[in-house]
């Protein structure tokens, strides 16, 4: 393990420790300050996003729930939120038990629709901090009992292990100051699906979905419902960048940058590239054949504010095999190497075939921003804390937790200092990209040193937009 990897691992461990509640005094003070700042943002944000709730008491109950998610201690259960409201005198003198009963009905048994609130949240963020790119990631929610909707035996591809609980997919809004979820979908299979009347609220058919189908449907539905200008989706979900996924995004006219497995089979379409005419090849082998064309790309490290790192990057046009000629389309395969003599560590495909590979790599780093935000603040707003068999209740809880997360993000001191990218290009005109050129000797030396964790001067790369 090199120095850079050890540093990132230590940073992730510290973030996870802070998120778990074992925080030093300085971190607790910072969290308290952030929550206090968020309290001031809650009123304005709730007024904007709860307009679809027709009754005044519902709008007030939604605001109280969001405020309770930000201020309640420990697990953000309905009981703890009610206790916090009672202590703060916001329960109207009815007491914690009555507040708990009212909140439970508001979340689990009421009839209000959560989707207009998610749409309003996205539109509010669009006016406040214009969207750069969407990021879709899975979120594992461990659950020990049998009384949580969607709970089952799951495989977490991000951690590479089995667990008992729920598997959800979140669509995150990313801009310069903001990284926050705005859309959610819960994976329901034969083992964990609730009654068809409840399941139909999410799926629309009353039938369970495949893992990949759930993720893709959730992302595309959330993007459509957000009603914002078209921006790329960074699909950071392992093993679902199949031809079906690429076809669905193409049909929806949503630009896609998707993580792909090293063994995914692809066809080289450029006759000048090794492997052309040889049939399908593993994505990793395609990239290894063009490793002589790698170029150094510098990118801001989302896990260490202010730090910049350098990777070696190569890209090549390929085609995903498809028996239907009308569905065959060319995509760009690009890979990232942390060490020159090893295999690529990150492999992605995109239909934005004329976008600069350096810009694409920097776009993928928004997924690291989401991971960092998730580790640092998702637990603080109780995103995983809903318990119950009500699927609508789960959706209402994560929707209000997303509002609380957005308030926290908008109010957090220093939020504007997060590394970010300007809006990414979305056009995909036809034509070929310029030929890649070999890496100059000096640039190779800089890239190799950076890959080994050594400090280097910034690599000046004209025409690489800072994402």
LINGI-V29763 format. One record per run of one state. SS is the DSSP state (hx for helix, st for strand, lp for the rest). FROM is the first residue (numbers start at 1). TO is the last residue. If there is no record, write none. Layout:
SS|FROM|TO  SS|FROM|TO
This chain:
lp|1|2  hx|3|19  lp|20|24  hx|25|49  lp|50|55  hx|56|71  lp|72|77  hx|78|87  lp|88|95  hx|96|109  lp|110|114  hx|115|128  lp|129|132  st|133|142  lp|143|151  st|152|156  lp|157|160  st|161|174  lp|175|178  st|179|186  lp|187|195  hx|196|203  lp|204|210  hx|211|226  lp|227|232  st|233|236  lp|237|242  hx|243|252  lp|253|255  st|256|259  lp|260|264  st|265|268  lp|269|280  st|281|282  hx|283|289  lp|290|290  hx|291|293  lp|294|294  st|295|300  lp|301|307  st|308|319  lp|320|324  hx|325|327  lp|328|329  st|330|337  lp|338|345  st|346|350  lp|351|356  hx|357|364  lp|365|365  hx|366|381  lp|382|390  hx|391|411  lp|412|414  hx|415|417  lp|418|440  hx|441|451  lp|452|467
